[in-house]
Amino acid sequence: MHKRCHSPGETAILLHMTTPDTEEPTLTIDELAARAGVTVRTVRFYGTRGLLPPPAIGPRRVGHYGGEHLARLALIEELQHQGMTLAAIERYLGQLPPGVSAHDLALHRAVVASWAPETVESVTRGELDRRAGRPLTDDEVDRLTAMDIVARDGDAPDGAVYRVDAGLLRLGVELLGVPFSPETVLAARSALLEHSRAAARDLSRLLRDAVAERDARDVRSLSAHMHPLVVQALLTTFQRSLREELREWLDGGEPG
């Protein structure tokens, strides 16, 4: 696999850029569970604990789920990956504002995932499909490979083996559905990488100058405290700037 050159936060921002603000609840509980890579029993359990909002009730009393439910399940999965207990996850989700959107949940997940170590695993094609939440076509696997999320890693008796960045697979699968070419997605990723590195250098220089006279132990403590605050500030600032640019473009103006 090529050297990874993007982060969960960058991919989450791409997802935010290319999906609408609202999504009608159109998934049954079976479809939701399959898309999220969990069991129906797990979805129902989370619902009884208040971790998932109730579904919209359609004809014949069938519950329908949408993007917010998928985003919440992805966030819960990430929080579990970070070692949080169910009680801690309940407290975390309980602090979110009412009516939080799927996009904002994706940003929360990006902040949480930014602390996770890079997790590259070797899996079979069947396991790759299972983790993706649905069967992937050969073309989709090729596109995930172009995003540096999947790479062919030899063969096994029951088929091909792939190295996959587990932390980015779900987000990569979501990006497969956006109405842009792979070249556009990759160009957007390159732009994000270039500017995020520039911002990181400038912020590091400012913080380094501000603590130049402090004791090394104080510097490490301050750095650990500031890191999540800076990450969240960057994501929030970028999100708002992007919304303003897109609003100007959709209103017929020229984005700055």
C-alpha positions as CSV (number, residue, x, y, z in Angstrom):
1,M,0.0,0.0,0.0
2,H,1.2,3.5,-0.8
3,K,2.1,5.8,2.0
4,R,-1.1,7.1,3.5
5,C,-1.4,10.8,2.7
6,H,-4.8,11.8,4.0
7,S,-6.6,11.7,7.3
8,P,-10.0,10.6,8.5
9,G,-10.8,14.3,9.0
10,E,-10.0,15.2,5.4
11,T,-12.1,12.3,4.1
12,A,-15.0,13.3,6.4
13,I,-14.8,16.9,5.0
14,L,-14.9,15.5,1.5
15,L,-18.0,13.6,2.5
16,H,-19.5,16.8,3.9
17,M,-18.7,18.6,0.7
18,T,-20.4,16.1,-1.6
19,T,-23.6,15.0,0.2
20,P,-26.8,17.0,0.7
21,D,-27.8,18.6,4.0
22,T,-30.8,16.3,4.5
23,E,-31.5,12.7,3.6
24,E,-35.0,11.2,3.7
25,P,-35.3,8.1,5.9
26,T,-35.6,5.3,3.3
27,L,-33.8,2.4,4.9
28,T,-35.5,-0.5,6.7
29,I,-33.8,-1.8,9.8
30,D,-32.3,-4.7,7.9
31,E,-30.9,-2.3,5.3
32,L,-29.6,0.0,8.0
33,A,-27.8,-2.8,9.8
34,A,-26.3,-4.1,6.6
35,R,-25.0,-0.6,5.6
36,A,-23.6,0.0,9.1
37,G,-22.0,-3.5,9.4
38,V,-23.9,-4.4,12.5
39,T,-26.8,-6.7,13.4
40,V,-30.4,-5.8,13.6
41,R,-30.3,-6.8,17.2
42,T,-27.6,-4.2,17.8
43,V,-29.6,-1.5,16.1
44,R,-32.6,-2.3,18.3
45,F,-30.5,-2.4,21.4
46,Y,-29.0,1.1,20.7
47,G,-32.5,2.3,20.1
48,T,-33.7,1.1,23.5
49,R,-30.7,2.8,25.1
50,G,-31.5,6.1,23.4
51,L,-28.3,6.1,21.3
52,L,-30.3,6.2,18.1
53,P,-33.4,8.3,17.5
54,P,-36.6,6.4,16.7
55,P,-37.3,5.7,13.0
56,A,-39.9,7.4,10.9
57,I,-43.0,5.1,10.8
58,G,-44.3,4.5,7.3
59,P,-47.1,2.4,5.8
60,R,-47.8,-0.9,7.5
61,R,-46.0,0.5,10.6
62,V,-42.6,-0.2,9.0
63,G,-39.8,1.9,10.5
64,H,-37.5,3.8,8.1
65,Y,-34.0,5.1,8.9
66,G,-31.8,7.7,7.2
67,G,-28.4,9.4,7.2
68,E,-28.5,10.5,10.8
69,H,-28.9,6.9,12.0
70,L,-26.0,5.8,9.8
71,A,-23.8,8.6,11.0
72,R,-24.7,7.9,14.7
73,L,-23.8,4.2,14.2
74,A,-20.5,5.2,12.6
75,L,-19.7,7.5,15.5
76,I,-20.6,4.9,18.1
77,E,-18.3,2.4,16.3
78,E,-15.5,4.9,16.4
79,L,-16.0,5.7,20.1
80,Q,-16.0,1.9,20.8
81,H,-12.8,1.6,18.8
82,Q,-11.3,4.2,21.1
83,G,-12.1,2.0,24.1
84,M,-15.1,3.9,25.5
85,T,-17.6,2.0,27.5
86,L,-21.3,2.0,26.6
87,A,-22.0,4.3,29.5
88,A,-19.3,6.7,28.4
89,I,-20.8,6.7,24.8
90,E,-24.2,7.5,26.2
91,R,-22.8,10.5,28.1
92,Y,-20.9,11.6,24.9
93,L,-24.0,11.4,22.7
94,G,-26.1,13.0,25.4
95,Q,-24.0,16.1,25.2
96,L,-24.7,16.6,21.5
97,P,-27.1,19.4,20.7
98,P,-30.7,18.4,19.7
99,G,-31.2,17.9,16.0
100,V,-27.6,17.4,15.2
101,S,-27.2,16.6,11.5
102,A,-25.5,13.7,9.8
103,H,-22.8,16.0,8.6
104,D,-22.1,17.3,12.1
105,L,-22.0,13.7,13.4
106,A,-19.5,12.9,10.7
107,L,-17.3,15.8,11.9
108,H,-17.5,14.5,15.5
109,R,-16.4,11.2,14.2
110,A,-13.5,12.8,12.4
111,V,-12.3,14.5,15.5
112,V,-12.5,11.2,17.4
113,A,-10.8,9.2,14.6
114,S,-7.9,11.7,14.4
115,W,-6.6,10.1,17.6
116,A,-6.7,6.6,16.3
117,P,-3.5,4.9,15.1
118,E,-3.3,3.9,11.5
119,T,-4.9,0.5,11.3
120,V,-4.0,-1.4,8.1
121,E,-5.2,-5.0,8.0
122,S,-5.1,-7.8,5.4
123,V,-8.6,-9.2,4.6
124,T,-10.3,-11.4,2.1
125,R,-12.6,-10.0,-0.6
126,G,-15.6,-11.4,1.4
127,E,-14.4,-9.7,4.6
128,L,-13.8,-6.5,2.6
129,D,-17.4,-6.5,1.4
130,R,-18.7,-7.2,4.9
131,R,-16.8,-4.3,6.4
132,A,-17.9,-2.1,3.6
133,G,-21.5,-2.9,4.5
134,R,-22.4,-4.2,1.0
135,P,-20.8,-6.1,-1.9
136,L,-18.3,-4.0,-3.8
137,T,-17.8,-4.2,-7.6
138,D,-14.4,-4.6,-9.1
139,D,-14.6,-1.0,-10.3
140,E,-15.4,0.2,-6.8
141,V,-12.4,-1.7,-5.4
142,D,-10.3,0.0,-8.0
143,R,-11.6,3.4,-6.9
144,L,-10.9,2.6,-3.3
145,T,-7.4,1.6,-4.3
146,A,-6.9,5.0,-6.1
147,M,-7.9,6.7,-2.8
148,D,-5.2,4.7,-1.0
149,I,-7.7,2.9,1.2
150,V,-7.4,-0.6,-0.4
151,A,-4.5,-2.4,-2.0
152,R,-4.2,-5.9,-3.5
153,D,-2.0,-7.9,-1.2
154,G,-1.6,-11.3,-2.8
155,D,-3.9,-14.3,-3.0
156,A,-5.2,-16.9,-0.6
157,P,-6.8,-20.3,-1.4
158,D,-10.3,-18.8,-1.3
159,G,-9.4,-15.7,-3.4
160,A,-7.6,-12.3,-3.4
161,V,-6.3,-10.7,-0.2
162,Y,-6.5,-6.9,0.3
163,R,-4.7,-4.6,2.6
164,V,-7.3,-2.1,3.9
165,D,-7.1,1.0,6.0
166,A,-9.9,0.0,8.4
167,G,-10.3,3.5,9.8
168,L,-11.2,5.0,6.4
169,L,-13.0,2.2,4.6
170,R,-16.6,3.3,5.5
171,L,-15.9,6.9,4.5
172,G,-14.3,5.7,1.3
173,V,-17.4,3.7,0.5
174,E,-19.6,6.7,1.1
175,L,-17.4,8.7,-1.3
176,L,-18.1,6.1,-4.0
177,G,-21.6,7.5,-4.3
178,V,-20.8,11.1,-4.8
179,P,-21.5,12.6,-8.3
180,F,-17.8,13.4,-9.0
181,S,-15.1,11.5,-10.9
182,P,-12.3,9.8,-8.9
183,E,-10.0,12.4,-10.4
184,T,-12.0,15.2,-8.8
185,V,-12.1,13.5,-5.4
186,L,-8.3,12.9,-5.5
187,A,-7.7,16.5,-6.6
188,A,-9.8,17.7,-3.7
189,R,-7.9,15.5,-1.3
190,S,-4.6,17.0,-2.6
191,A,-5.9,20.5,-2.0
192,L,-7.0,19.6,1.5
193,L,-3.6,18.0,2.2
194,E,-1.6,21.0,1.0
195,H,-3.6,23.6,2.9
196,S,-4.0,21.5,6.1
197,R,-0.2,21.0,6.2
198,A,0.4,24.7,5.7
199,A,-2.1,25.6,8.5
200,A,-0.5,23.0,10.8
201,R,3.0,24.5,10.2
202,D,1.7,28.0,10.9
203,L,-0.1,27.0,14.1
204,S,2.8,24.9,15.3
205,R,5.1,27.9,14.8
206,L,2.7,30.2,16.8
207,L,2.4,27.7,19.7
208,R,6.1,27.0,19.7
209,D,6.9,30.7,20.0
210,A,4.3,31.2,22.7
211,V,5.8,28.5,25.0
212,A,9.4,29.0,24.1
213,E,10.3,29.9,27.7
214,R,8.3,27.3,29.5
215,D,9.5,24.1,31.1
216,A,9.5,21.0,28.8
217,R,7.0,19.2,30.9
218,D,4.6,22.2,30.8
219,V,5.0,22.3,27.0
220,R,4.1,18.6,26.6
221,S,1.1,19.1,28.9
222,L,-0.1,22.2,27.1
223,S,0.4,20.5,23.7
224,A,-1.8,17.5,24.8
225,H,-4.5,19.9,26.0
226,M,-4.4,22.1,22.8
227,H,-4.3,19.3,20.2
228,P,-8.0,18.3,20.3
229,L,-9.1,22.0,20.6
230,V,-7.0,23.0,17.5
231,V,-8.4,20.0,15.5
232,Q,-12.0,20.9,16.4
233,A,-11.4,24.6,15.7
234,L,-9.9,23.8,12.3
235,L,-12.8,21.5,11.3
236,T,-15.4,24.0,12.5
237,T,-13.8,26.9,10.8
238,F,-13.4,25.0,7.5
239,Q,-17.0,23.7,7.6
240,R,-18.4,27.3,8.0
241,S,-16.1,28.7,5.4
242,L,-17.1,26.0,2.9
243,R,-20.8,26.5,3.5
244,E,-20.3,30.2,2.8
245,E,-18.4,29.5,-0.4
246,L,-21.0,27.0,-1.6
247,R,-23.8,29.4,-0.7
248,E,-22.3,32.2,-2.8
249,W,-21.8,29.8,-5.7
250,L,-25.4,28.4,-5.5
251,D,-26.7,32.0,-5.3
252,G,-25.1,32.8,-8.5
253,G,-22.0,34.7,-7.2
254,E,-18.4,33.9,-7.8
255,P,-16.8,32.0,-4.9
256,G,-13.8,33.9,-3.4
